[in-house]
Structures are given as C-alpha cells and as structure tokens.
Amino acid sequence: MSYSLLIRPEARAEIESGFDWYQVRRAGLGFEFETCLEDVFARILRDPESYAVIFDDIRRVPLKRFPYGVFYRVRHQQVAVLAVFHCRRDVRTVKQRQ
C-alpha cells in the first residue's frame, strides 16, 4: 500500500525551528537534522503501523541522532505528521492537535 505524507503547519514550524537551532550551533548540523527527519519519514511511509502508539491513534518515532520524536497519525492512505518535538517537551500537547 502506498501512503502520502502530510506535514501539518505546526510540525513544519517545529522542523524549521529545530533546523535553525542546530544550524546556529554548528554550520551544517541543521542539514544533518533534516536528513535524519527525511530518513524517519521514509521509514514511516514504508510501514506506518510498525511504530508505537502513544495516544489514541497517534504514533511516535524517535530520531536516531537528535533528541526529537515525530508524532503522526495514519488515516486512509495518508500519514499526517502532527508534531516534531524535542524529547523534553510535554508530549501530551500533541493530543490537542487532533
């Protein structure tokens, strides 16, 4: 089955914020953050049901190198990315993005 990826505006803003933060810390690190995210998105699209359910039907995938998690929901043939959070944030706020 083929899935499409939708990155919600809130998640896109979090990605941009993370990119900027890492890029300021070290030139090129923001691009490494983006590469890790692209890898996670590809893994999710290959098998979206294989990751842990956190709340109701919201799933989470941790990034391998960065302390972030990608929170998403699968509906029909679409993967909707709801949030890209730093691990220290309260993940319960994802529930409000339904």
Backbone as a ProteinNet text record, in pm:
[ID]
protein_1_A
[PRIMARY]
MSYSLLIRPEARAEIESGFDWYQVRRAGLGFEFETCLEDVFARILRDPESYAVIFDDIRRVPLKRFPYGVFYRVRHQQVAVLAVFHCRRDVRTVKQRQ
[TERTIARY]
85	0	89.3	50.3	125.8	59.8	140.8	91.3	144.8	67.1	114.3	150.3	237.7	284	232.3	169.2	122.8	189.7	263.6	326.8	243.7	179.1	92.2	174.6	113.2	187.3	261.6	200.8	267.3	394.9	388	505.1	611.5	569.7	664.9	738.2	666	728.7	829.9	798.1	890.9	1015.8	998.1	1112.6	1202.8	1143.7	1221.7	1294.4	1226.7	1287.9	1406.1	1387.6	1496.7	1613.4	1583.4	1687.5	1768.6	1699.1	1767.1	1853	1799.3	1872.4	2002.4	1993.4	2113.2	2210.6	2159.9	2245.9	2327.7	2269.6	2341.5	2451.8	2424.9	2522.4	2645.7	2621.7	2733.5	2686.2	2759.6	2722.9	2709.6	2596.3	2571.8	2493	2490.3	2419.9	2268.8	2216.2	2074.5	2040.1	2130.4	2107.5	2113.2	2198.3	2202.9	2071.7	2016.6	1886.6	1779.5	1779.7	1683.3	1700	1823.4	1849.2	1792.5	1809.6	1752.8	1600.5	1540.6	1395	1349.3	1419.7	1383	1390	1490.1	1502.3	1382	1343.3	1226.9	1100.2	1081.8	962.8	958.2	1071.1	1076.2	1041.1	1093.5	1061.4	913.8	858.2	715.8	632.2	664.4	586.5	596.8	708.3	723.3	633	623	545	492.1	389.2	342.4	281.4	236.5	172.5	273.5	401.2	500.1	553.8	514	567.9	468.3	521	443.1	330.4	214.5	100.9	121.5	113.1	133.8	-0.2	-87.7	-220.7	-319.6	-431.3	-537	-475.8	-473.7	-415.5	-291.1	-230.4	-109.6	13.3	102.6	224.5	346.6	455.9	579.7	698.5	788.9	916.4	1027.2	1122.5	1234.8	1336	1400.5	1511.3	1632.6	1716.3	1831.8	1939.6	1965.8	2080.4	2044.6	1921.5	1878.1	1767	1757.3	1657.2	1517.3	1466.2	1334.1	1252.6	1121.9	1030.8	934.7	898.8	799.9	668.8	565.1	432.6	340.9	272	190.1	66.7	-22.5	-146.3	-163.5	-215.9	-244.1	-395.1	-440	-582.3	-592.6	-667.9	-683.7	-544.6	-500.7	-366.5	-278	-300.6	-223.9	-160.8	-34.8	36.6	41.5	-20.6	-21.8	73.2	178.9	274.5	215.7	187.2	124.7	226.5	341.4	440.6	578.3	679.8	819.1	875.3	870.8	901.7	1039	1099.4	1216.2	1168.3	1249.3	1209.5	1177.6	1224.7	1196.3	1061.6	996.4	864.1	758.5	651.9	540.6	464.1	476.2	414.6	262.2	206	59.3	0.4	80.5	29.9	-4.3	47.9	16.9	-132.4	-189.9	-333.1	-420.3	-375	-452.9	-448.7	-365.5	-350.5	-436.1	-532	-617.8	-687.5
-118.1	0	124	222.1	345.7	455.7	526.3	633.1	768.3	871.6	1007.7	1069.7	1168.7	1234.8	1377.9	1413.5	1549.7	1599.1	1708.4	1767.6	1888.9	1879.9	1988.5	2114.9	2232.9	2358.8	2369.6	2319.7	2326.4	2243	2125.6	2038.1	2100.2	2160.6	2225.7	2338.5	2414.4	2522.5	2465.1	2351.4	2288	2237.3	2185.3	2140.1	2259.1	2367.5	2487.4	2542.4	2541.5	2589.9	2501.6	2370.1	2276.8	2293.8	2308.4	2331.4	2455.4	2565.2	2691.6	2677.7	2612.8	2597.3	2520.7	2408.4	2328.1	2398.1	2470.8	2540.4	2649	2716	2817.1	2751.8	2631.6	2563.3	2522.3	2473	2432.9	2432.9	2498.9	2504.5	2363.5	2337.1	2206.2	2111.5	2138.4	2048.6	2051.3	2165.4	2173.4	2082.3	2072.3	1984.3	1837.2	1805.6	1669.2	1636.1	1733.2	1717.2	1687	1763.3	1740.8	1603.5	1559.1	1427.1	1317.5	1332.4	1234.9	1233	1350.7	1358.4	1291.3	1315.4	1252.9	1101.4	1050.9	906.5	853.5	925	883.2	886.6	991	999.6	882.3	847.3	734.2	603.1	583.3	461.3	455.4	569.9	574.3	537.9	594.4	567.8	422.5	357.1	214.7	126.1	158.4	73.1	156.4	238.1	331.8	267.2	145.4	79.3	15	19.7	-53.8	22.4	146.2	225.9	238	268.4	267.1	370.3	325.8	415.9	483.9	617	695.2	736.7	792.1	835.4	794.5	738.8	703.8	640.4	713.2	660.2	738.2	810.5	888.2	802.7	795.8	714.8	805.3	748.6	825.7	744.5	814.6	757	850.2	799.1	884.4	898.6	1014.7	1033	962.4	910	833.7	919.6	1034	1112	1236	1277.7	1400.7	1369.1	1446.7	1416.4	1466.8	1419.9	1459.1	1334.7	1352.4	1247.3	1302.8	1218.3	1253.8	1187.1	1268.4	1220.1	1228.2	1118.6	1114.4	1026.6	1041.1	963.5	910.2	787.9	727	722.5	780.7	775.8	747.8	644.3	602.1	572.4	642.4	618.5	741.8	812.9	934.7	929.3	969.3	985.4	1135.2	1177.8	1318.7	1338.9	1415.2	1447.4	1561.9	1534.4	1632.4	1718.8	1659.7	1731.8	1671.5	1754	1710.9	1778.4	1703.4	1758.1	1717.5	1810.7	1777.3	1686.6	1590.8	1491.4	1550.2	1669	1729.4	1800.6	1815.6	1879.8	1782.3	1836.4	1755.5	1699.9	1570.1	1508.5	1509.1	1536.1	1540.6	1654	1754.6	1864.1	1818.5	1704.7	1650.1	1617.5	1575.8	1541.7	1657.9	1779	1898.3	1927	1857.5	1882.4	1788.5	1729.8	1635.4	1708.8
0	0	0	-74.8	-86.9	-2.3	74	160.9	114.6	137.9	113.5	248.6	245.3	367.1	369.5	480.7	504.5	631.6	621	739.4	776.7	892.1	937.2	963.3	952.3	969.2	1102.9	1210.5	1341.5	1340.5	1279.7	1271.8	1182.4	1072	981	1054.7	1136.8	1214.8	1314.4	1374.9	1469.7	1397.8	1277.4	1198.3	1165.4	1121.3	1087.5	1209.9	1323.3	1446.9	1486.8	1479	1509.7	1414.7	1285.7	1185.4	1221.2	1247.4	1279.8	1404.1	1506.9	1633.1	1610.2	1537.8	1513.4	1419.9	1323	1227.4	1296.8	1397.2	1474.5	1557.7	1607.1	1692.3	1613.3	1490.4	1404.3	1259.5	1175.3	1033.3	977.3	914.7	855.5	944.3	1074.2	1165.5	1141.1	1101.7	1067.9	951.5	854.1	740.1	782	879.4	932.3	1004.1	1074.7	1139.8	1034.3	925.7	817.2	753.9	737.5	679.4	769.1	900.2	994.2	984.2	971.3	956.7	827.9	718.7	591.2	601.3	673.1	694.3	772.6	877.5	957.2	872.7	794.2	709.3	611.5	554	460.6	530.9	652.7	728	763.3	802.6	836.1	713.7	599.1	478.3	433.6	461.4	426.5	511.6	641.9	732.6	849.4	825	926.9	1051.3	1040.8	1155.1	1250.7	1217.7	1297.5	1418.2	1434.6	1544.7	1659.7	1775.8	1899	1899.5	1946	1967.2	2102.6	2103.3	2225.3	2285.8	2204.2	2246.6	2137.7	2177.6	2082.4	1957.1	1846.4	1722.6	1679.9	1772.5	1743.6	1776.6	1680.4	1695.7	1704.8	1756.9	1771.8	1721.9	1652.2	1609	1656.6	1733.8	1775.1	1662	1655.7	1562.6	1621	1535.2	1582.4	1646.8	1590.5	1636.2	1716.6	1707.2	1771.7	1871.8	1980.3	2084.3	2048	1936.2	1886	1855.5	1857.2	1814.7	1710.5	1615.3	1513.8	1554.5	1570.1	1609.3	1488.2	1459.1	1338.9	1357.4	1263.3	1261.5	1118.9	1109.2	979.3	962	852.3	818.5	669.4	638.2	499.7	443.9	343.9	288.9	306.1	415	441.1	579.6	585.3	711.3	738.4	847.9	885.8	1003.2	980.5	1086.8	1167.4	1294.6	1382.1	1455.1	1488.4	1568.4	1548.9	1566.6	1571.4	1695.8	1806.4	1938.2	1988.1	2063	2142.5	2255.5	2293	2394.2	2531.2	2560.3	2690.4	2696.2	2581.6	2580.8	2630.4	2680	2728.2	2608.2	2585.3	2467.2	2473.3	2588	2598	2514.7	2481.3	2399.4	2257.9	2216	2084.1	2075.3	2185.4	2186.7	2143.7	2168.3	2132.8	1982.9	1909	1766	1682.1	1740.6	1669.4	1560.9
[MASK]
++++++++++++++++++++++++++++++++++++++++++++++++++++++++++++++++++++++++++++++++++++++++++++++++++

